[in-house]
Amino acid sequence: MRSSRTDADSQTYSQLGTAATAAPSQWWENKSDDHFSYLLEQNAIATTTTSGRFNGLATGLIERLHTTGADVKQAYISTSLDAGADNKAVAEAGQVSLNDLRDRPDQSLGLSVKLASGRSVTLSIKSNANGLSVEASSDAELSEADSKALDKLAAGLEAAAQSYFTDNKINLGALSGFDTSVVSSLAFNIKAGDRQLDFKINEAHHQLKLTSASGVIDIDVKHDNAGLKGNATQRNNAIQQFLGQIDSAAKRGNADEGLVSQYKEAFSVMQKINTSDDDNSVGGLVPAKTPAFWDTSASSLLTGLADFDAQIKGVTTSPNPARLQESDYFNFQTSQKTTQEGHLTSGKISQNLESSLSAAFHLELKSGKKPVLDEGKSSQNYRYVKVDDHESSKLDLGFEKNQLNSARLEKSHDRNLSISSYELGKLVDTKNQPDKQTSVIDLSVSSGRDNTASEQALQRQRIIAALSGKIFL
């Protein structure tokens, strides 16, 4: 059903899907008596929740693409005109409302899929108080296998949208189990007011971006070191380590609790994608491959997670009208990068963790609560705190004859806390608290003539015991 300008005769549909005369204040972009149009109308007029308005539309669009072999473009608009308005006026008002809906929706859902067959499919659903708009297209006719995979994917997308619209939850697990032999890559977005979720997954990485009035969360998980992921227990322990890291940064940088909570949920979800022993894995696009020289006994020395870049950036404000240069902000970044070199039985693996925190905030002088500041001197009693932290941890592992031969761990941090205290608007005290440290642990297996195989095995065990779990910041 391709888009075309219709006449202004509006229609609604009975429970049996048959046409009936409607008040002219209701307008269709394309007049049709199919079941999907009936579903669209019912969602627009009979549901009171955002999640209800989107229910069944994504799967319905995929079904329409498959059964008709044509692009879909439809909208149901409730105009502001009285029931007695003529058809031409209703059509003109409907088109104006539709343009506004598509340009500035209150809620929306979009999906773009690349199929293994080379076909591309997109769909879009948009909603506001005046109605619903849907669009779907495919650059070629869909096969039965394409349609089945897309139908399952669309159902998962609807479930993910339900969670996001209703509870602001990141339910990527709803997309689990799509057929990766049919679906090569996908991208979807969900918008609800000032909140938006964008997700992409392909053979190289998967990305999640969350935008809200509180700030932005951006996480990119890569597949480069897929073969070096740990088991479920190791990964879950590592996730807890990184969640503890953001908790510490949030406390030191006075971050927004809601934004931090959403970051923790997002980080956990993203690290469980493409893991075969997790129930909520999303697809399995990349097979795990370990280097030929890998020694599995060294697994506990690495984090067990996929490489990633993660950022949380709070909204910047200027809460002190008397000193607008004093901004409140919270920016935290953390990353992991794993590299490997060598071949056959000998090689090297390096894993590097880094984090940085940049934050500033105002506190009352005594209570430590958020102050209420205005231009009057009597309100200007506060502390202005600035945080600038950098941390890193690098682990180098050497392998000879498929066995761990050496390990070197270097960790460092460079932290600075600056506190300026004001009384009646005058600076009365400034404190800087720097903290800079570096530590190195360098261990190796002796390969001298006098060292037996059993002695070397014991040395490897000592290296593993000394460095297991020590890589974390």
N, C-alpha and C positions, 0 to 999 in steps of 0.2 A: 504494500500500500504506500506508494510514493506520495510526497507532499503535493497538494494542489489547492488553489483557492476555491472554496466551496461557495454555494449560494448561502443565504443567511437563514434558511429554514433549519432551526435547531431540532434535535431529537433527544429524547431520553428513552430508557429501556425498562420494560417490566421485568419481574423476576424470571420470566421465561426468555428474556432477551428480545422480545418483539418491540417494534417501534411504537411510540405513542407521541401525541402532540405535546410539546413542551412550551413553557413560557419563553418568549423570545429573549429574555434576559440571560438565558443559558446559550453558550456558543461553542461549536465544534470547529476545530481547524479543518478536519476532514470528516465529512458525514459518513457513517458506517453503522451497520447493524450487527457487527460481529461481537462475540463474547468478550474479547479483550476490551473493546470500547465500553461495554457494559461494566466490566470490572473497574476501568479507569473512572467512570462516572460515580460508581458506588464508593470507591475510595475517596473521591473528592467531596462528596456531599454527605456520606453516612458515617464517616469516621472522625473522631475528635482528637486522636493522637497522631503525632508525626509518623511513628513507626507503622501505624495502621494505614496511613495514606500510601505508603510504599509497598505494602504487603502484596506479594504475587506479581508485581509489575515486571521485575527483571526476568523471572522465568517465563512470564507471558510474552515478553518481547522476543526472547530466544525462540519460543515456539512459533511466533508469527514469522520470524525470519526463515525458519525451516519449512513451514507449511506453504507460505506464499512465494518464497524465493525472491522477495522484493524488500526494499528498505521500508522501514516503518517510521511514520512521523504523524503524531496525533497530539491533540491537546483539548482539554475540557476547561472552559473558562466561564466563571460566573461574573457577569458584568454588573456595574452599579446602576444600570438603567432600570426604570420601572417596567413592569410586565407589559404595559401598553405601548412600549417603544416600537418603532417599525423595524423591519428586518435589516435594512441598510445601516441604521444607527447601531443596532446590536452588533453587526459584523465589524463595523469600524471600531467600536469600543472594545470588542473582543480581541481584535488584532493589536490594538494598543496595549491591552493588558497582557497579551501573550508575549509581545516584545519585551515588556518589563519583566515578566516571569523568567524568560530565557536569559536576559542580561543580568538580572539581580534576584536570583531565587533565595528564598528563606532557608530552604533545605534542598539538597541535591545528592544524587548518587551517579557516579560514572564508572564505566568499565571499558578497558581497551585490552584486547587479547590477540596475541600472535599464535597461530596454530602451526603445528609441525608440517602440515600440508602446504604452508605458505600463505594461507588465507588470513585476513585480518578482520576482526569483528569489534565494533564499538557500540555502546549503548549509553544513554543518558536519561535520567529521570529528574525532573525539577518540580518543586512545589512552593506555593505561597498561599496566602489566604484567599486568593482569587481563583485558584485552580491547579491543575496538574498538566505537565507537558512531558512527552516521552519521544525519544528518537532512538533508532537502531539501524545499523547498516553493516553489510558484509560485502567485501570486494569480489566475492565469488559465491556460487551456490554451496550451501553446507551439506556435507555428507551425513549419513546417519550417525557415524562415530563422532563427528564434530558436534552435532546437536546434542548427543547424550552427554559429552564432556562439558559442553557449555551450559547445559541445563543444570548439571550438578554444581558447576561453578557459580551460576546465577543464584541458586538456592542458598549456597554458602554466603554469597555476598549479601543477600537479603537478611540472613541471620546476623551477620557482622554489623549491618546497618541498624538492625533492631537493637542490638546491645549498645551501639554508640548513641543512637537517638534517645534511648530510654535511660541508660545508666552511665553513659560516657565511658563505657568499657571497650577495651581493644581486643575484640574477640576474633583474632585472626585464625584461631583454631577451627572456626566454623567453615573455613575454606579448605580444611585438610582433606586429603584423599582425591584431589582432582587428578585426572589421568595425564601424567607428564609425557606419555607417548603421543598424546594428541595436542596438549597445550605446551607451547615453547616458552612463552613469557606472558606476563599480565601486569596491568597497572589499574588501580582503582582509587577513587576518592569519594569521601563522604563529607558533606558539609551540613552543619546545623547551626544557624545563626553565625556567631563569631568563632565557632569551633570548626576545624577542618582536619581530616585525616587523609593522608596520601600514602599509598603503599605500592611498591614495585617489586617484582621478583623475576629474575632471569638467570641465565647460567653463570653470570659473573658475580652477582650479589643480590641482596634484598635490602630495600630501603623503606624506612618509615619516617614520616614527618607529621608532627602534630602541632597545630597552630591554634592558639586561643588568646583571650584577652590577657591572660597571665604571662604569656611568652611563647617560645617555640622550642620544641624537642625534635632533634634530628639524629637518626641512628642509621648507619650504613654498615651492614654485616657482609663480609666478603667470603668467597669460597676458595680462595687460594690455598689454604691449608686444611682442606676438608679431611684429609687422611690423618691429621694430627689432633682431631677432636677426641676428647676423653669419653669415657662411658657416662651414663646418666648421673651416677653418684658424683663423679668428679666434676661434671659440668654444673650440677646443682650447687655443689660447694663453692665453685668458682663464681657463679652468679651471686651467691650470698656475699662473697668477698667484695664484689663490685658494688652491690647494693649498700654494703656498709661504708664503702668509700664515698658514695653520694650522700649518705646520711651525715658523715663527718663534715663534708664540704658544705652541706646545707646548714648545719649548725654553726659552723665557723663563718659562713657568709650570709646568715640570716635569710635564707631562701623562702619563697612562698611554699607552704606545705602541700597545697593541692597540686602545684606544678611538679614538685619533687615526687609525690606519690604516683602521678601519671608517668613520670620518667621511669620509675622503678618497675611499674607494670610493663611499660613498653620494652625496656631492656630485657626483662625476663622472657617476654614473649618472643622477641626477635632472636634470642640465643637458642631457642628451642625449635626453630624452623630448620628443616632438613636434617632432623635427628631421628633415626629409624626406631629408637627405643623410647620415644615420647609419643603419647597418644595424640597430642595436638600439633604434630608436625604438619607443615604446609608444603606439600609436594615433596619431591625427591629429585630435583633437577640435576644434582651433581653427585657422581659416585665418589666414594672416599678412596684416596690413593696415598699411600705412605711411601717415603723414599726407600730405595733398595737397601740402604745401609742402616735403616732404622733399628734401634734396639728397644723393644717394647718395655723393658725394665725402666727406661728413662721417662716413661709417660707421665709419672707423677711430678716430674720437675717442671712441666709446662702447665698452663692454665687448664687445658682441655677445651677451651672455647674457640670458636671461629674468630678470625681477625675482624676488627671493627673500628669504626670511628663513631663516637657518640658525643652529642652536645646538648646542653640545656641552657637556654638563654631567657632569663626573665625580662619582663617589660621594664624599661628605664623610666624613672619618675624624678621629679624635682620637688620634693615635699616642703622645702623651706623657702617661702617667698622672699625672705630677707637675704638669702644667699643661694640664688638659683644655680650657681656653679657646683653646688653640692648635690650631685645626682645619687639616687639609690639604684643599684643594679646588681645582678647576679649572673655571671657567666661561668659555666663549668664545662670542660672538655676532657675526655679520656679516650685512649686508643690502645689497640694492640696490633702489632705487626710481626709476622713470622716469616723468616726467609730461610732458604736452604740452598746449599751448594755441594757439589760432589757427585759421585756416581758409583755404581757397583757396591763395594763393601765399605767404602770410606767417604766421609763427608762431614758437614757442619750444619747445625741448625741454630738459628738465633731468634729469640723472642724478646720483643721490646715493648714495655708498657710505659705510657706517659699520661700525665694528667696536669691540668692547669686550672686554677681558680682565680677569678678576678671579680671582686665584689666590693660594694660600699653600701652603708646604711646608717640611719640615725637612731639613737637610743636616748631615753631620758637619763639624766645624770645619775640618779640613784636607783630607780626601779628597774632599769633595763628594758622597759616597755617602749613601744613606738610612741614618740612624742607628738603632740599636737602643736604645730608651729604656725605662727602668723607673722606679720610684719612688726608687731609690737615687741619691745625689748623684754617684757615680762615672760614671753613664751620662749625666749632664746636661751634656754638652759638645757644643754644636750651634749651628747658625745657623737662625733662623726667618725665612723670606723671604716678603714679601707683595708682590704685583704688582697695580697698578691702572692700566690703559691704556685710552685712548679715542682713536680716529682717525676722521677723516672726509675725504671728497673730494667736491666738488660741481662739476659741469660744466654751464654754461648755454650753450646754442647758440641763436643767433638767425638767422632765415631771412627773406629778402626776395626776391620774384620767383623763388621756387623755388631760391634759391642761398644758401649759407652766408654770413652777413653779419657775425656776431660770435661770439666764444667767450671765456668767462671760466671759469677753473679756480681754485678755492680749496681748498687742502689744509691740514689742521691735525692735530696730535697733542698729546695731554696724557698723558704717561706718568710713573709714579712707582714706584720700587723702594725698598722698605724692608727693611733687614736688621738683625735683632737677634741679637747673639752672646752665648751663655751659656757660662760655665765653672763646673763643679760646681754648677749650678743658679742661679748668680748672673748677672745681666745685666752684661756688661762693656763692651758697645759697641752703639751704635745709629747706623745710617747711613740717610739718605734721599737718593735720587738722582732729583730731578724733572727732567723734560725736556719743555718746552712750546714749540711752534713753529707758525707760520702762514705760508703763502706764497700769493701770488695772481699769476696770469698773466691779463691782460686784453687781448684783441686784437680788432680790428675792421677791416672793409674801408672805406676812405675813399670816400665817395660824392660828393665835390666835383666841381665843373664841370671841373676840369683833369685828373681821373682817367679815363683811357680804359678801355674794357672789358677790354683785354688787361692793363692795370696792375691792375685790380681782380681779375682771374683770378690774377695772380701773387701778390697779397696773400692770396687764399684758399689758395693752395698753401703759402704761408709759415705761415699759421695751422695748417693740417693737419700740416705737417712739425714744427711746434713742439709740438703737443699730442697727436699720435698715440701711444696707449699710455701716456699720462701720468696717466690718471684713477685707476689702481690705487693702493691704499694701500701 
